[in-house]
Amino acid sequence: MKWRPKLFPVLRKTIFIRLSKIKAEQDAAWNYVADLAEGEKRRATVKVLRIIKNKMKNIVGLAVAVEGVEGFMPASHVELRRVEDFSDYIGKELEAEVIEVDTAKKRLVVSRRDLLRSEKEAKAQAWRDAKEARIQAAKEARTAAEEAAYASVEEGRQTVTGKVVRIADFGLFVEVGQGLVGLVHNTELSWDRNVKAEDAAKVDDEVTVLVKKIDRENRRVALSIKATQEDPWLTEAAAFKEGMVVEGTVERFLPFGAIVKLADKVEGLVHVSEIAETRVEKPEDILEIGQNVKVKVIKVDLKHKKIGLSIVKAVKEAEKAEYSSFINDKPELTLDLKEQLEGLNN
């Protein structure tokens, strides 16, 4: 179409009238924009119109439609993070807050920064609350399971199978029920005092334990592996009866006597008064470590694991056996002589 210069003044006049009308409408819209008190802000829905750049072509913010007028949103207030490309925001409606109003200068500034921070904190708090609720629910479930486990075990008599969950320097922690973990102290691992926790079992091993004591108030359970096993001392000690004369080895000395080893797990005490017929001040004056001696068993206390021995009485038993053999070989000896000889040994 060929340009007609005579139409140009008409088009310019039409555009001018249209722009004047838009400006008048915008100016009128400012009459309905409420002022903000100092420190006040109000929530608003804004629509992004365009990107605003400075003279250096750097993006400084967005032009937005808000409350019937055009406002400004600084680039740093659009998101909490830095935004490199704002093109995707054009035409979108966003939730923001009016943070500054100057009706005289027709200046209105909006921001999403505090709103986004609040939303972020609300989400974080909701997540923390949910996590706390889960922890509390799990704690309550554990407590309920623990109470049920406590109710299922009997102190002092019940033997149960548990799983080793942790090994410490002082013993084994064994789970004997859901949520119920007890301690097998080193002293309760074995009848052998040299056994250590790391040697007794490994994590996840199943062990049989006796529930020795339950402290519900302090949530502690004392367990014993040793109590489920036969005491080797009792087994070996059962072979020694009062009145028997046996051989043993002097192991060590005490101020009041000598310890004599009778078997692998069994020892007995020879009191100083039972070492010799004469007065003995110190057992080492008469005996030596490693010396083999014959002793008579004069007392067996299985409950306290004590065996009393006598060297003196063992010697008398030997003398008695010797003259008894002699008397049996000499039937012509009178009964009176036999009784007299026996009296000398009593």
Phi, psi and omega in degrees: 000133182284133181291133178247106185301332185289347179273343185302314179300328181289316179296318181297321180293323180294316179298317181299317179296319181294318178294323179295323180292317179298316180297320179295322179292320178294318178298321179293324181297330180296337179294341183258359178276122182281143177288164177246135173287162182299128181083356182273156172207155180223149184282146180204152174263126183241154176243127182286124182265312184195172178266137180251129179239156176272187182295337179271009180069019176269139181288126179249344179168197182235142170272131184228150174268123183211128178054036175085358180233175178264128179240182184231133175241113179300148182302324182284353181255004182282313179224167176283337177261165178285133179251127180269325184233117182262005186298328181288346183276338185298127180090351181274150173262133184231149173274128183215185177230137174281119184247348180208134177224124174228094185293331180294318179268000183052052181240126178224125183244134178239160182212147173250356190297306181294325179296316179293324178296317179297318179295320179296316179294322179297319178294318180296319180293320178297321178294318178296318179297318179295320179295316179297321179296319178295318180296316180296318179296318179295321179297316179295322178294319178295318180298316179297317179295322180295317179298318178296321180292319178299320181291339185271349182249153182239130185287135171087339185231342188269132175254128182228163175258129181230174181244133179290122181251339179202147178243126179239169179297331186260002178156193181249137171262124186236129176273117183252001178188165182300114180081002182245109182242130180241169182248129169260103181293157181307325181289348181248012181284317186200163174289340176275114185292345181275352181288131178256163184301316182292340178271337185284324183195168176244162177301137182082355174292146174266134180227151177263127184227157173258132177281102185280313184210141179239121176248090184294326183296316181261007178055054178230140179230123178265127183241162178216127171274323182303321184292344179271354183252153179289134181289115182296334178295315180296322180298313182284325182292335181299340181281348183253120181247152177299135180100344180287147172250122185226169177260146177211176181238132179293119184263314182197168183247147172238162180302335185247011179166192181235140176267125181244128179277124181259328180208182185303318183251358189243130174232158177225165181249129171258109180292153182304330180286348182249010181275318182211164179294325180275166180293133180245122179281312181227135182300329182288349176287338184249322187249167177230149176296133181090354181288135175275131182225153172263133183227152174257134178282114183253346178201136176234114179245091183294326182298316181260007178055053179231139176231124178266136184234160178216125174280322181301312182290330176293322178295318179297322178297321180293317178297319180298316180296325182292309182286335176295321178294321179296316180296320180296329178281344182238076183297345181286345176295140182284161177297327181296320179295319178300316181294324180294319179295319178295325180294330179294335182264359181258000000 
